[in-house]
Amino acid sequence: MNVKYCAWWEIRLRGALRMSNMENSEGGTSSEPDGGAPRPSSHPGRASDPAARPSSWVSSSEHCEPRRRREAKQQQQQQQERRRRRRRRGEGQEQLLRETARLRLPGQREHSEACGSVSDAAESSPKRRAHFLHGPYPATHFGPKACILPNPTSVMHIQDPASQRLTWNKPPVNVLVIRKIRDESLAEPFKELCRFLVEEKQMMVYVERRVADDGTLSKDEKFGSIRNQLCTFREGYDDISDCIDLIICLGGDGTLLYASSLFQGSVPPVMAFHLGSLGFLTPFKFESYKTEVDKVFEGNAAITLRSRLKVKVVKEMFPPQQRDEEQEINGLVPHCYTSNDAGKVTLQLQVLNEVVVDRGPSSYLSNVDLYLDGRLITSVQGDGVIVSTPTGSTAYAAAAGASMIHPNVPAIMVTPICPHSLSFRPIVVPAGVELMITLSPDARNTAWVSFDGRKRQEIQHGDCIKITTSCYPVPSICCHDLVYDWFESLAQCLHWNVRKRQTRLTEASDTSDTEN
């Protein structure tokens, strides 16, 4: 038994030595610490002497590569396959970029970072994005196999704000001139503009009846012929939304807000001249009104699309008996609470600046609940809450401590008014959500709501206010461009980041500081 066992081990050792000799002869001798002595192979059962092996086994083993060489070859093949995949992916993205460039809207600038990273050739020569205000289109593929599920209902084309230029399908004919009321200093600019539009430009000019009946205009006999050619209307009685091609405002920001309230649907382009007190939304100077108006009539003027809020006031949305019987589940409003048939819409408006809900004349805290897409977010206990657009972020919301947002940022701001909480900070939510404001069940008093400072009314228990972004923005014509005009207004009107300049250090103080 021991003899057979020793013979078996001898055979295994001989096989290991032959296998090691074969690897050294094919792959080169390796430098060993013992002077190059062969190491036992990991396959001791294999033979390495061609004379001692069968002919068929000898021929196959002579063409067999060592394990390290086979692994290196497999890694090389995998790297080549990855290179081919990256090359095909880059070619596909380049083709997509070419197709996008072919279908791009007129005047839209090239976007070098669309659809994620492009090929190596495109990365080596990146194109400037200085005039593109949207971020790069996010990549929809993650790794070799994961991607976003395609949704054909969410496909939309967003134009670069820097390429938003005004153009006329037909020459404008009807112009609405809005003048600041109760300001006699605007009588002469108003008459001069109307005379220019009627006599030189042959336009039909629309004005409010109370403006045309102003005593300063009726006493001017020279302006009598122009006054007789003006078309008048009354707010709330005459609908002029389908016949106005251009709006020209003379005054402050209130004239632009008033122009927005006149058009509850599509709004014509608005050109605002700074003749008021603040003038954050009025970039044009009246001294050069003829040149500026001619440029607008010619087209190709930069415009800022100022988003508006679509607001609905629903009375008796939550009947008292339903509030007592049913409770919210995980902060989610039951379906019967948000049914369109549960209440009556008493007011629907388009708001440019903000919706303000406050405590009104009551001395108690305002206690209202804020819902986002039907889910309770928080309860506001304080003087009230402001829901504003990016345009309204520089108005009442800025005074309440909110951040100032550029008008082209799609967002809705929620700002508390003097909240009785140290942690209630203003928030920014996506523009596509629907906000709902109601009185809390344990509120001690009612609330009051106003829309751009107008149409103030009381909100009682069971009423609600629904707010979302409107699809009808206000196209405000820019004097220079939409970025420069906004920062110019911040600096000139709000004195943003204005302070006394720090003086430079003198040479003597520099030397003393260095020595110390």
C-alpha positions as CSV (number, residue, x, y, z in Angstrom):
1,M,0.0,0.0,0.0
2,N,2.9,2.4,0.9
3,V,4.8,1.4,-2.2
4,K,1.8,2.3,-4.5
5,Y,1.3,5.5,-2.6
6,C,4.9,6.6,-3.1
7,A,4.9,5.6,-6.8
8,W,1.8,7.8,-7.3
9,W,3.5,10.8,-5.7
10,E,6.6,10.2,-7.8
11,I,4.4,10.3,-11.0
12,R,2.8,13.6,-9.9
13,L,6.1,15.2,-9.2
14,R,7.6,14.2,-12.5
15,G,4.5,15.6,-14.3
16,A,4.8,18.9,-12.4
17,L,8.4,19.2,-13.4
18,R,7.7,18.5,-17.0
19,M,4.8,21.1,-17.0
20,S,7.1,23.7,-15.5
21,N,9.8,23.0,-18.1
22,M,7.2,23.3,-20.9
23,E,6.0,26.8,-19.6
24,N,9.6,28.0,-19.3
25,S,10.4,26.9,-22.8
26,E,7.3,28.6,-24.3
27,G,6.9,31.8,-22.1
28,G,10.6,32.3,-21.3
29,T,12.5,31.5,-18.2
30,S,11.6,33.6,-15.2
31,S,14.1,34.9,-12.7
32,E,13.8,33.0,-9.4
33,P,15.6,33.6,-6.1
34,D,17.2,30.1,-6.3
35,G,19.0,30.8,-9.6
36,G,16.2,29.9,-12.0
37,A,15.2,26.5,-10.7
38,P,11.8,25.4,-12.2
39,R,8.8,25.7,-9.9
40,P,6.2,23.0,-9.7
41,S,3.2,23.7,-12.0
42,S,-0.3,24.1,-10.7
43,H,-1.3,21.2,-13.0
44,P,0.9,18.3,-11.8
45,G,-1.1,15.7,-13.8
46,R,0.0,17.1,-17.2
47,A,3.1,15.9,-19.0
48,S,5.5,18.2,-20.7
49,D,7.8,15.7,-22.6
50,P,6.6,15.3,-26.2
51,A,8.2,11.9,-26.4
52,A,6.4,10.6,-23.3
53,R,2.9,11.9,-24.4
54,P,0.4,10.6,-26.9
55,S,0.7,12.1,-30.3
56,S,-2.8,13.7,-30.3
57,W,-2.2,15.2,-26.8
58,V,1.2,16.5,-27.8
59,S,-0.2,18.4,-30.9
60,S,-3.0,20.1,-29.0
61,S,-0.8,21.2,-26.1
62,E,1.9,22.6,-28.4
63,H,-0.7,25.1,-29.7
64,C,-2.1,25.9,-26.2
65,E,-1.2,29.3,-24.8
66,P,-0.4,29.9,-21.1
67,R,-3.1,31.2,-18.8
68,R,-1.6,34.6,-18.4
69,R,-1.4,35.1,-22.2
70,R,-5.0,34.0,-22.7
71,E,-6.2,36.4,-20.0
72,A,-4.2,39.3,-21.5
73,K,-5.7,38.5,-24.9
74,Q,-9.2,38.5,-23.4
75,Q,-8.7,41.8,-21.8
76,Q,-7.4,43.2,-25.0
77,Q,-10.5,42.0,-26.8
78,Q,-12.7,43.5,-24.2
79,Q,-11.0,46.9,-24.4
80,Q,-11.3,46.9,-28.2
81,E,-15.0,46.1,-27.9
82,R,-15.5,49.0,-25.5
83,R,-13.7,51.3,-27.9
84,R,-16.0,50.2,-30.7
85,R,-19.0,50.8,-28.5
86,R,-17.9,54.3,-27.5
87,R,-17.1,55.1,-31.2
88,R,-20.6,54.0,-32.3
89,R,-22.2,55.9,-29.4
90,G,-20.2,59.1,-30.4
91,E,-21.2,58.7,-34.0
92,G,-24.9,58.4,-33.0
93,Q,-24.7,61.5,-30.8
94,E,-23.0,63.4,-33.6
95,Q,-25.8,62.4,-36.0
96,L,-28.3,63.5,-33.4
97,L,-26.6,66.9,-33.0
98,R,-26.6,67.3,-36.8
99,E,-30.3,66.4,-37.0
100,T,-31.0,68.9,-34.1
101,A,-29.1,71.6,-35.9
102,R,-31.1,71.0,-39.0
103,L,-34.4,71.3,-37.1
104,R,-33.4,74.2,-34.9
105,L,-35.6,77.2,-34.9
106,P,-34.4,80.3,-36.8
107,G,-32.1,82.4,-34.7
108,Q,-31.5,79.7,-32.1
109,R,-27.9,79.3,-31.2
110,E,-25.8,76.2,-31.3
111,H,-25.8,74.2,-28.1
112,S,-22.6,72.2,-27.7
113,E,-23.6,70.1,-24.8
114,A,-26.9,68.7,-25.9
115,C,-27.7,65.1,-25.0
116,G,-24.8,64.6,-22.6
117,S,-21.2,64.3,-23.6
118,V,-20.4,64.2,-27.3
119,S,-17.6,62.5,-29.1
120,D,-13.9,63.1,-28.4
121,A,-13.6,65.3,-31.5
122,A,-16.4,67.5,-30.2
123,E,-14.9,67.6,-26.7
124,S,-11.5,68.7,-28.1
125,S,-13.1,71.8,-29.6
126,P,-16.0,72.9,-27.3
127,K,-18.3,75.6,-28.5
128,R,-19.1,78.7,-26.4
129,R,-22.2,78.7,-24.4
130,A,-22.0,82.3,-23.3
131,H,-25.4,83.2,-24.8
132,F,-27.3,80.0,-23.9
133,L,-29.2,80.5,-20.6
134,H,-30.6,77.0,-20.2
135,G,-28.4,74.3,-18.7
136,P,-27.2,71.4,-20.8
137,Y,-29.8,68.8,-21.7
138,P,-29.3,66.0,-19.2
139,A,-28.1,62.6,-20.4
140,T,-30.9,60.0,-20.5
141,H,-28.6,57.0,-20.5
142,F,-26.9,55.8,-17.3
143,G,-24.1,53.2,-17.8
144,P,-24.3,50.6,-20.5
145,K,-27.8,49.4,-19.9
146,A,-29.9,51.9,-17.8
147,C,-31.9,54.8,-19.2
148,I,-35.0,56.9,-18.6
149,L,-38.3,55.4,-19.8
150,P,-39.4,57.3,-22.9
151,N,-42.6,59.2,-22.4
152,P,-44.0,60.7,-25.6
153,T,-46.5,62.9,-23.7
154,S,-43.7,64.8,-22.0
155,V,-41.9,65.8,-25.2
156,M,-41.5,69.6,-25.5
157,H,-39.2,72.0,-27.2
158,I,-37.8,74.8,-25.0
159,Q,-36.4,77.7,-26.9
160,D,-33.2,79.4,-25.6
161,P,-34.2,82.6,-23.8
162,A,-31.3,84.4,-25.4
163,S,-32.9,83.7,-28.9
164,Q,-36.3,85.0,-28.0
165,R,-36.8,87.8,-30.5
166,L,-39.9,89.6,-31.4
167,T,-41.2,89.3,-35.0
168,W,-44.4,90.4,-36.7
169,N,-46.5,88.1,-38.9
170,K,-48.3,91.2,-40.1
171,P,-47.5,94.9,-39.6
172,P,-49.0,96.1,-36.3
173,V,-52.0,98.4,-36.6
174,N,-53.6,98.8,-33.2
175,V,-51.6,100.2,-30.3
176,L,-52.8,100.4,-26.7
177,V,-51.3,103.3,-24.7
178,I,-51.6,103.1,-20.9
179,R,-50.9,106.2,-18.9
180,K,-50.4,106.6,-15.2
181,I,-53.5,108.1,-13.8
182,R,-53.5,111.2,-11.5
183,D,-50.1,112.4,-12.7
184,E,-50.2,115.7,-14.6
185,S,-46.5,115.4,-15.5
186,L,-47.3,112.7,-18.0
187,A,-49.8,114.8,-20.0
188,E,-47.2,116.1,-22.4
189,P,-45.4,112.8,-23.0
190,F,-48.8,111.2,-23.6
191,K,-49.9,113.8,-26.1
192,E,-46.5,113.6,-27.9
193,L,-46.6,109.8,-28.2
194,C,-50.2,109.8,-29.4
195,R,-49.4,112.4,-32.0
196,F,-46.4,110.4,-33.2
197,L,-48.4,107.2,-33.5
198,V,-51.4,108.7,-35.2
199,E,-49.8,111.2,-37.6
200,E,-46.5,109.7,-38.5
201,K,-47.1,105.9,-38.0
202,Q,-50.8,105.9,-39.0
203,M,-51.8,103.7,-36.1
204,M,-55.1,103.2,-34.4
205,V,-54.5,104.2,-30.7
206,Y,-56.6,102.8,-27.9
207,V,-56.8,104.6,-24.5
208,E,-59.0,104.4,-21.5
209,R,-62.1,106.6,-21.5
210,R,-61.1,108.2,-18.2
211,V,-57.7,109.1,-19.8
212,A,-59.3,110.6,-22.9
213,D,-61.8,112.6,-20.7
214,D,-59.0,114.1,-18.6
215,G,-59.4,117.9,-18.3
216,T,-55.8,118.6,-19.3
217,L,-56.4,117.0,-22.7
218,S,-59.8,118.5,-23.3
219,K,-58.5,122.0,-22.7
220,D,-55.7,121.6,-25.3
221,E,-57.2,122.7,-28.6
222,K,-54.1,121.6,-30.6
223,F,-54.5,118.1,-29.4
224,G,-58.3,118.1,-30.2
225,S,-57.9,116.6,-33.7
226,I,-55.7,113.7,-32.3
227,R,-58.1,113.2,-29.3
228,N,-61.0,112.7,-31.7
229,Q,-59.2,109.9,-33.4
230,L,-58.5,107.9,-30.3
231,C,-60.4,104.7,-29.6
232,T,-61.7,104.5,-26.0
233,F,-62.7,101.6,-23.8
234,R,-63.8,100.9,-20.2
235,E,-62.2,98.3,-18.0
236,G,-64.7,95.5,-17.2
237,Y,-67.1,96.5,-20.0
238,D,-65.2,96.5,-23.3
239,D,-63.1,93.5,-24.4
240,I,-60.1,94.6,-26.4
241,S,-58.0,91.4,-26.0
242,D,-58.5,90.4,-29.7
243,C,-57.7,93.7,-31.3
244,I,-54.5,95.0,-29.7
245,D,-51.2,94.4,-31.4
246,L,-48.8,96.3,-29.1
247,I,-49.0,97.9,-25.6
248,I,-47.0,101.0,-24.7
249,C,-46.9,101.9,-21.0
250,L,-46.1,105.4,-19.7
251,G,-45.5,105.4,-16.0
252,G,-44.1,103.0,-13.4
253,D,-44.4,99.3,-12.7
254,G,-48.1,99.7,-11.9
255,T,-48.9,100.5,-15.5
256,L,-47.4,97.1,-16.6
257,L,-49.3,95.3,-13.9
258,Y,-52.5,97.0,-15.0
259,A,-51.8,96.1,-18.6
260,S,-51.4,92.4,-17.6
261,S,-54.8,92.5,-15.8
262,L,-56.6,93.7,-19.0
263,F,-55.6,90.5,-20.8
264,Q,-56.6,87.3,-19.1
265,G,-55.5,85.3,-22.1
266,S,-52.8,85.9,-24.6
267,V,-51.0,89.2,-24.0
268,P,-49.6,91.4,-26.8
269,P,-45.9,92.6,-26.5
270,V,-45.5,95.3,-23.9
271,M,-43.1,98.3,-24.3
272,A,-42.7,100.2,-21.0
273,F,-41.2,103.6,-20.6
274,H,-39.8,104.7,-17.3
275,L,-41.9,107.7,-16.2
276,G,-42.8,106.6,-12.7
277,S,-41.2,106.4,-9.3
278,L,-39.4,103.0,-9.2
279,G,-39.5,101.7,-12.8
280,F,-38.0,98.2,-12.2
281,L,-40.1,96.7,-15.0
282,T,-39.8,99.8,-17.3
283,P,-36.4,99.8,-19.1
284,F,-37.0,102.4,-21.8
285,K,-36.2,106.1,-21.6
286,F,-38.8,108.4,-23.1
287,E,-36.2,110.8,-24.5
288,S,-35.5,108.4,-27.4
289,Y,-39.1,107.1,-27.8
290,K,-39.2,107.6,-31.6
291,T,-36.1,105.5,-32.2
292,E,-37.1,102.8,-29.8
293,V,-40.7,102.5,-31.2
294,D,-39.3,102.3,-34.8
295,K,-37.0,99.4,-33.7
296,V,-40.0,97.6,-32.2
297,F,-42.1,98.1,-35.3
298,E,-39.3,96.7,-37.4
299,G,-39.1,93.5,-35.3
300,N,-36.2,91.5,-34.0
301,A,-36.3,93.0,-30.6
302,A,-35.3,91.0,-27.5
303,I,-38.2,90.0,-25.2
304,T,-38.5,88.5,-21.7
305,L,-41.4,86.1,-21.2
306,R,-42.6,87.0,-17.7
307,S,-44.6,84.1,-16.3
308,R,-47.9,84.6,-14.6
309,L,-50.0,82.7,-12.1
310,K,-53.4,81.3,-12.9
311,V,-55.4,81.7,-9.7
312,K,-58.9,80.3,-8.9
313,V,-60.9,81.2,-5.8
314,V,-63.4,78.4,-4.9
315,K,-66.1,79.0,-2.4
316,E,-67.3,76.3,-0.1
317,M,-64.7,73.8,-1.4
318,F,-64.8,72.0,2.0
319,P,-68.3,71.8,3.4
320,P,-68.3,71.8,7.2
321,Q,-70.1,68.4,7.5
322,Q,-67.4,66.8,5.3
323,R,-64.6,68.3,7.3
324,D,-66.1,66.8,10.5
325,E,-66.7,63.4,9.0
326,E,-63.6,62.8,7.0
327,Q,-59.9,63.2,7.9
328,E,-56.8,63.6,5.9
329,I,-54.8,60.4,5.3
330,N,-51.1,60.9,5.5
331,G,-51.5,64.5,4.7
332,L,-53.3,63.7,1.4
333,V,-56.6,65.4,0.8
334,P,-59.5,63.0,0.0
335,H,-60.8,63.1,-3.5
336,C,-64.1,64.6,-2.5
337,Y,-62.3,67.6,-1.2
338,T,-60.6,68.5,-4.5
339,S,-63.5,67.6,-6.8
340,N,-64.2,70.3,-9.3
341,D,-68.0,69.9,-8.6
342,A,-67.6,70.4,-4.9
343,G,-67.3,74.2,-5.0
344,K,-68.1,77.1,-7.2
345,V,-65.3,79.1,-8.8
346,T,-66.1,82.7,-8.0
347,L,-63.0,84.3,-9.4
348,Q,-60.3,83.3,-11.9
349,L,-57.4,85.7,-12.6
350,Q,-54.0,85.9,-14.3
351,V,-51.5,87.4,-11.8
352,L,-48.1,88.8,-12.8
353,N,-46.5,89.6,-9.4
354,E,-48.0,87.8,-6.4
355,V,-50.9,86.4,-4.5
356,V,-51.0,87.7,-0.9
357,V,-52.9,86.0,1.8
358,D,-52.9,87.9,5.1
359,R,-54.8,88.3,8.4
360,G,-56.5,91.4,7.3
361,P,-57.9,93.7,10.1
362,S,-57.8,90.9,12.7
363,S,-55.3,91.0,15.5
364,Y,-55.0,87.2,15.6
365,L,-52.3,85.2,13.8
366,S,-53.2,84.1,10.3
367,N,-53.5,80.3,10.3
368,V,-53.7,78.8,6.8
369,D,-52.8,75.4,5.3
370,L,-50.6,75.1,2.3
371,Y,-51.0,72.1,-0.1
372,L,-48.8,71.1,-3.0
373,D,-50.4,68.9,-5.6
374,G,-53.1,67.8,-3.1
375,R,-50.6,67.0,-0.2
376,L,-50.4,69.1,2.9
377,I,-47.0,70.7,3.1
378,T,-47.2,73.0,6.1
379,S,-49.4,75.4,8.1
380,V,-48.5,79.1,8.0
381,Q,-48.9,80.8,11.3
382,G,-48.0,84.5,11.1
383,D,-49.1,87.6,9.2
384,G,-49.7,85.7,6.0
385,V,-48.0,84.1,3.0
386,I,-46.9,85.4,-0.5
387,V,-47.0,83.2,-3.6
388,S,-45.1,85.0,-6.3
389,T,-43.7,84.6,-9.8
390,P,-40.0,85.3,-10.5
391,T,-41.1,88.8,-11.7
392,G,-42.8,89.3,-8.3
393,S,-39.7,88.1,-6.4
394,T,-38.3,91.7,-6.5
395,A,-41.6,93.2,-5.1
396,Y,-43.4,92.3,-1.9
397,A,-41.5,89.0,-1.6
398,A,-38.1,90.7,-1.6
399,A,-39.3,93.0,1.3
400,A,-40.4,89.8,3.2
401,G,-36.9,88.3,2.8
402,A,-37.1,86.2,-0.3
403,S,-34.4,85.7,-2.9
404,M,-34.6,87.6,-6.2
405,I,-35.1,85.3,-9.2
406,H,-34.5,86.1,-12.9
407,P,-37.8,86.2,-14.8
408,N,-36.7,83.4,-17.2
409,V,-36.4,80.9,-14.3
410,P,-39.5,78.7,-14.3
411,A,-40.5,78.6,-10.6
412,I,-43.0,79.7,-8.0
413,M,-41.9,81.3,-4.7
414,V,-43.6,80.7,-1.4
415,T,-42.6,83.4,1.2
416,P,-44.1,83.7,4.7
417,I,-44.9,87.1,6.1
418,C,-43.6,87.5,9.6
419,P,-43.9,83.8,10.5
420,H,-44.1,82.9,14.2
421,S,-41.3,80.4,13.7
422,L,-37.6,80.8,13.4
423,S,-37.2,78.0,10.9
424,F,-39.8,79.0,8.3
425,R,-37.7,80.1,5.3
426,P,-38.9,81.1,1.8
427,I,-38.9,78.2,-0.6
428,V,-38.9,77.8,-4.4
429,V,-41.0,75.1,-6.0
430,P,-41.2,73.9,-9.7
431,A,-43.4,76.0,-12.0
432,G,-45.6,73.0,-12.9
433,V,-47.0,72.2,-9.4
434,E,-50.5,73.3,-8.1
435,L,-50.6,75.1,-4.8
436,M,-53.8,75.3,-2.7
437,I,-54.3,77.6,0.3
438,T,-57.1,77.1,2.8
439,L,-58.0,78.2,6.3
440,S,-56.9,75.8,9.0
441,P,-59.8,74.1,10.8
442,D,-58.6,75.7,14.1
443,A,-58.1,79.2,12.7
444,R,-59.5,81.9,14.9
445,N,-60.2,84.4,12.2
446,T,-60.7,84.6,8.5
447,A,-58.1,85.6,5.9
448,W,-57.9,88.1,3.1
449,V,-56.4,87.7,-0.3
450,S,-55.3,90.2,-3.0
451,F,-54.0,89.7,-6.5
452,D,-51.3,92.1,-7.6
453,G,-52.6,94.5,-4.9
454,R,-56.1,94.5,-6.4
455,K,-59.5,92.7,-6.0
456,R,-59.1,92.1,-2.3
457,Q,-61.6,89.8,-0.8
458,E,-62.2,87.7,2.3
459,I,-61.5,83.9,2.6
460,Q,-63.7,82.0,5.0
461,H,-63.7,78.4,6.3
462,G,-64.4,76.1,3.4
463,D,-63.0,78.4,0.7
464,C,-59.7,77.6,-1.1
465,I,-57.3,79.3,-3.4
466,K,-55.7,77.3,-6.2
467,I,-52.5,78.6,-7.8
468,T,-50.4,77.3,-10.7
469,T,-48.3,78.7,-13.5
470,S,-50.3,80.1,-16.4
471,C,-49.5,79.3,-20.0
472,Y,-50.0,83.0,-21.0
473,P,-46.8,85.0,-20.1
474,V,-46.3,88.7,-20.5
475,P,-43.9,89.3,-23.4
476,S,-41.9,92.3,-22.1
477,I,-39.7,94.0,-24.7
478,C,-36.1,94.6,-23.6
479,C,-34.2,97.7,-24.1
480,H,-30.8,95.9,-24.4
481,D,-31.2,92.2,-23.6
482,L,-32.9,90.2,-20.9
483,V,-29.8,89.8,-18.7
484,Y,-28.5,93.3,-18.9
485,D,-31.9,94.9,-18.3
486,W,-32.5,92.9,-15.1
487,F,-29.2,93.6,-13.5
488,E,-29.5,97.2,-14.5
489,S,-32.8,97.4,-12.7
490,L,-31.3,95.8,-9.6
491,A,-28.5,98.3,-9.5
492,Q,-30.4,101.4,-10.4
493,C,-33.8,100.8,-8.7
494,L,-32.9,98.6,-5.7
495,H,-29.3,99.6,-5.3
496,W,-28.3,96.0,-5.1
497,N,-25.0,95.4,-3.3
498,V,-24.2,99.1,-3.2
499,R,-21.7,100.1,-0.5
500,K,-18.8,102.4,0.1
501,R,-15.7,101.0,-1.7
502,Q,-12.9,99.7,0.5
503,T,-9.7,101.7,0.0
504,R,-6.5,100.0,-0.9
505,L,-3.6,99.7,1.6
506,T,-0.8,102.3,1.5
507,E,2.8,101.2,0.9
508,A,3.8,102.0,4.5
509,S,1.1,99.8,5.9
510,D,2.0,97.0,3.5
511,T,5.6,97.1,4.7
512,S,4.6,97.2,8.4
513,D,2.3,94.2,7.9
514,T,5.0,92.3,6.2
515,E,7.5,93.0,8.9
516,N,5.1,92.0,11.6
